[in-house]
Amino acid sequence: MYSDVVLELDHNDFEDILDAIKDDEGFTRISHCRLTAWKRWSGVTRPCRRGAGQAVPAGPVEQLWGAIHAVFASWMNQRAIDYRRIHEIPDSLGTAVTIQAMVFGNMGTDCATGVAFTRNPINGATRFWRISGQCPG
C-alpha cells in the first residue's frame, strides 16, 4: 500500500513478488512465512525507485513523513476535487492527518488508549487537545 499511495508505484508488481515468495516458502499467508522470507521481501522493496530515483525508505520515521505528505497531496487530486464539488465543500477547508500508534489494549491494567489533536476539534482553537481512556482493570 505504501508503494501505491506514497510512491505511486503499481502495487501489483509487489503482490506478484510476494506471491512468489509465499509459493517458494510453501505458505498460503505471508504472516506464516519464516524470517528468511521476510528478509527476501524487505530486500525487494528497498531498491524500488520512482521517477526521481527515490528509494523506498527503510526507516519508520521517513515512511511516516512520506505518508503524511501523501495525505496532504491527495487534497488536490481529481477525485478529491470532484468529491468536494459534488458535496459543496470549499477547497479552503484543508485536510488532516491522523497518526495512530498501535497498542495492545488487552494486556492488563496498565494498558491505555487515547486520541490527540493539534487543534481542538470542537472549536478549532490552535492548541493541543486530547481524549484519553484506560482499559478496565
QUINOR-V325807 format. One record per residue. N is the residue number from 1. OMEGA is omega as a letter, one per 40 degrees, with the letter a starting at -180 (* if undefined). BURIAL is I if it has 24 or more other ideal C-beta (glycine too) atoms within 12 Angstrom, else O. D_FIRST is the distance of its C-alpha to the first C-alpha in Angstrom with 1 decimal. Layout:
N & OMEGA & BURIAL & D_FIRST
N & OMEGA & BURIAL & D_FIRST
This chain:
1 & i & O & 0.0
2 & a & I & 3.8
3 & a & I & 5.4
4 & a & O & 5.1
5 & a & O & 6.0
6 & a & I & 8.0
7 & i & I & 9.3
8 & i & O & 9.5
9 & i & I & 9.3
10 & a & O & 9.4
11 & i & O & 6.7
12 & i & O & 10.0
13 & i & O & 11.5
14 & i & I & 9.4
15 & i & O & 10.1
16 & i & O & 13.7
17 & i & I & 14.1
18 & i & I & 12.9
19 & i & O & 15.3
20 & i & O & 18.0
21 & i & I & 17.8
22 & i & O & 18.1
23 & i & O & 21.0
24 & a & O & 22.6
25 & a & O & 22.6
26 & a & O & 23.8
27 & i & O & 21.2
28 & i & O & 19.6
29 & a & O & 16.9
30 & i & O & 14.9
31 & i & O & 16.2
32 & a & O & 19.7
33 & i & I & 19.4
34 & a & O & 21.8
35 & i & O & 21.2
36 & i & O & 22.0
37 & i & I & 19.0
38 & i & O & 16.7
39 & i & O & 18.5
40 & a & O & 18.0
41 & a & I & 14.2
42 & i & O & 14.2
43 & i & O & 16.7
44 & a & O & 14.5
45 & a & I & 11.8
46 & a & O & 14.6
47 & a & O & 16.4
48 & a & I & 13.8
49 & i & O & 15.0
50 & a & O & 14.7
51 & a & O & 17.9
52 & i & O & 19.7
53 & a & O & 18.9
54 & i & O & 16.6
55 & i & O & 15.3
56 & a & I & 12.0
57 & i & O & 13.7
58 & a & O & 14.9
59 & a & O & 16.1
60 & i & O & 14.6
61 & i & O & 16.7
62 & i & O & 15.5
63 & i & O & 11.8
64 & i & O & 13.0
65 & i & O & 15.0
66 & i & I & 12.3
67 & i & I & 10.3
68 & i & O & 13.8
69 & a & O & 14.7
70 & i & I & 11.8
71 & a & O & 13.1
72 & i & O & 16.6
73 & a & O & 16.1
74 & a & O & 14.7
75 & a & O & 18.2
76 & i & O & 19.7
77 & a & O & 17.6
78 & a & O & 19.7
79 & i & O & 18.2
80 & i & O & 18.8
81 & i & O & 22.2
82 & i & O & 23.2
83 & i & O & 22.3
84 & i & O & 24.4
85 & a & O & 27.2
86 & a & O & 27.4
87 & i & O & 27.5
88 & i & O & 29.7
89 & a & O & 27.5
90 & i & O & 28.7
91 & a & O & 26.5
92 & a & O & 28.2
93 & a & O & 26.6
94 & a & O & 23.4
95 & a & O & 20.3
96 & i & O & 19.3
97 & i & O & 16.7
98 & i & O & 16.7
99 & a & O & 16.3
100 & i & O & 16.9
101 & i & O & 17.9
102 & i & O & 17.6
103 & i & O & 21.1
104 & a & O & 23.1
105 & a & O & 25.4
106 & a & O & 27.8
107 & i & O & 29.0
108 & a & O & 32.4
109 & a & O & 34.3
110 & i & O & 32.7
111 & a & O & 29.2
112 & i & O & 28.1
113 & i & O & 25.6
114 & i & O & 25.6
115 & i & O & 24.1
116 & i & O & 24.9
117 & i & O & 25.1
118 & i & O & 26.2
119 & i & O & 28.4
120 & a & O & 30.4
121 & a & O & 28.6
122 & a & O & 32.1
123 & i & O & 34.0
124 & a & O & 31.6
125 & a & O & 33.6
126 & i & O & 32.0
127 & a & O & 32.1
128 & a & O & 30.1
129 & a & O & 30.0
130 & i & O & 28.9
131 & i & O & 29.1
132 & i & O & 29.5
133 & i & O & 30.3
134 & i & O & 31.5
135 & a & O & 31.0
136 & a & O & 34.3
137 & * & O & 36.3
